[in-house]
Amino acid sequence: MSSENLKLNRQVCFRLYTAARLLIQVYQPWFAQLGITYTQYLVLMVLWEEDALPLNAISRRLYLESNTLTPLIKRMETMKMVTRKKNKDDARQTIVTLTEHGRALQQQATIIPDCMVNVLHEKGMADEEFATMIPTLDHLIEALSEK
């Protein structure tokens, strides 16, 4: 195997990692205003689409293991964003539900997607780039998540 394959500029993973890290940094001021983290934002978005979901359904939507998600949900419960209750039909299942505070955060967060698009436009990204990037990344996620 050639050492050429080990050069940083040939690594897709480095680009994806760096882009994700930098993108989350751009989000940070809005998250700070809401008092949340990026991962909490992802959980909230899932629950804003469909409230009162089993923990394992949120885990599947976010491609996160439940042992990663459980402490995050517990912290969100402490912050009064969500509640956790055992499913009355299956005690092994935990149902996560938004609180009033969690629902109120949705109204405050509605500006974030447009603000992000504006920032990326200011940085020279065109709508066409988003249009091609999203399906490509979805394909990559789907391919890598198959078991």
C-alpha positions as CSV (number, residue, x, y, z in Angstrom):
1,M,0.0,0.0,0.0
2,S,1.3,3.4,-0.9
3,S,1.9,6.1,1.6
4,E,0.1,8.4,-0.9
5,N,-3.2,7.0,0.5
6,L,-2.3,8.3,3.9
7,K,-2.0,11.9,2.9
8,L,-4.5,14.2,4.6
9,N,-5.6,15.8,1.4
10,R,-6.8,12.4,0.1
11,Q,-9.1,11.7,3.1
12,V,-12.9,12.1,2.7
13,C,-13.2,11.6,6.5
14,F,-11.1,14.6,7.3
15,R,-13.2,16.8,5.1
16,L,-16.5,15.6,6.6
17,Y,-15.2,15.9,10.1
18,T,-13.8,19.4,9.5
19,A,-16.9,20.6,7.7
20,A,-19.2,19.2,10.5
21,R,-17.1,20.8,13.2
22,L,-16.9,24.2,11.5
23,L,-20.7,24.1,10.7
24,I,-21.5,23.4,14.3
25,Q,-19.3,26.4,15.3
26,V,-21.4,28.6,13.1
27,Y,-24.6,27.4,14.8
28,Q,-23.1,28.0,18.2
29,P,-24.3,31.7,18.8
30,W,-27.9,30.7,18.2
31,F,-27.6,27.6,20.4
32,A,-26.1,29.8,23.2
33,Q,-29.1,32.1,23.0
34,L,-31.4,29.0,23.5
35,G,-29.2,27.5,26.1
36,I,-28.8,24.2,24.2
37,T,-26.1,22.1,22.5
38,Y,-26.1,20.9,18.9
39,T,-27.1,17.4,19.9
40,Q,-29.9,18.7,22.0
41,Y,-31.1,20.7,19.0
42,L,-31.2,17.5,17.0
43,V,-33.3,15.8,19.6
44,L,-35.6,18.8,19.8
45,M,-36.1,18.8,16.0
46,V,-37.1,15.1,16.1
47,L,-39.6,15.8,18.9
48,W,-40.9,19.0,17.2
49,E,-41.8,16.8,14.2
50,E,-43.4,14.1,16.4
51,D,-43.8,14.5,20.1
52,A,-43.9,11.6,22.7
53,L,-41.6,9.2,21.0
54,P,-39.9,6.1,22.4
55,L,-36.2,6.7,23.1
56,N,-35.3,4.0,20.6
57,A,-37.2,5.8,17.8
58,I,-35.2,9.0,18.5
59,S,-32.1,6.9,18.6
60,R,-32.8,5.5,15.1
61,R,-33.7,8.9,13.6
62,L,-30.4,10.4,14.8
63,Y,-28.2,7.4,14.2
64,L,-27.1,7.5,17.8
65,E,-26.8,4.6,20.2
66,S,-29.2,4.6,23.2
67,N,-26.2,4.7,25.6
68,T,-25.2,8.0,24.0
69,L,-28.7,9.4,23.9
70,T,-29.9,8.4,27.4
71,P,-27.5,10.8,29.3
72,L,-28.4,13.6,26.8
73,I,-32.1,13.1,27.4
74,K,-31.6,13.0,31.1
75,R,-29.8,16.3,30.9
76,M,-32.6,17.7,28.8
77,E,-35.1,16.5,31.4
78,T,-33.1,18.3,34.1
79,M,-33.2,21.5,32.0
80,K,-37.0,21.0,31.8
81,M,-37.1,20.6,28.0
82,V,-38.5,17.0,28.0
83,T,-40.0,14.4,30.3
84,R,-39.3,10.7,30.4
85,K,-41.9,8.1,31.3
86,K,-42.1,4.4,31.0
87,N,-44.5,3.2,28.3
88,K,-47.7,2.0,30.0
89,D,-47.9,-0.9,27.5
90,D,-44.2,-1.9,27.6
91,A,-42.3,-0.9,30.7
92,R,-39.0,-1.6,28.8
93,Q,-39.7,1.4,26.6
94,T,-39.1,5.0,27.7
95,I,-41.3,7.7,26.1
96,V,-39.8,11.2,25.7
97,T,-42.2,14.1,25.6
98,L,-41.6,17.8,25.1
99,T,-42.4,20.1,28.1
100,E,-43.9,23.6,27.6
101,H,-40.3,24.9,27.7
102,G,-39.3,22.4,25.0
103,R,-42.2,23.4,22.8
104,A,-41.5,27.2,23.4
105,L,-37.9,26.7,22.2
106,Q,-39.3,25.7,18.7
107,Q,-40.6,29.2,18.2
108,Q,-37.3,30.7,19.1
109,A,-35.4,28.3,16.9
110,T,-37.4,28.9,13.7
111,I,-34.9,31.6,12.6
112,I,-31.9,29.2,12.7
113,P,-32.2,27.4,9.4
114,D,-32.7,30.6,7.4
115,C,-29.8,32.3,9.3
116,M,-27.6,29.3,8.5
117,V,-28.4,29.5,4.8
118,N,-27.7,33.2,4.8
119,V,-24.3,32.7,6.5
120,L,-23.4,30.0,4.0
121,H,-24.5,32.2,1.1
122,E,-22.3,35.0,2.5
123,K,-19.4,32.5,2.5
124,G,-20.0,31.8,-1.2
125,M,-22.1,28.6,-1.1
126,A,-24.8,28.5,-3.8
127,D,-28.3,26.8,-3.5
128,E,-27.2,24.4,-6.2
129,E,-24.4,23.1,-4.0
130,F,-26.9,22.4,-1.2
131,A,-29.2,20.6,-3.7
132,T,-26.4,18.2,-4.7
133,M,-24.7,17.9,-1.3
134,I,-27.8,16.7,0.7
135,P,-28.6,13.6,-1.5
136,T,-24.9,12.7,-1.6
137,L,-24.6,12.9,2.2
138,D,-27.9,11.0,2.6
139,H,-26.6,8.3,0.3
140,L,-23.3,8.1,2.4
141,I,-25.2,7.9,5.7
142,E,-27.5,5.2,4.3
143,A,-24.6,3.1,2.9
144,L,-22.6,3.4,6.1
145,S,-25.5,2.7,8.5
146,E,-26.6,-0.6,6.8
147,K,-25.9,-3.5,9.1
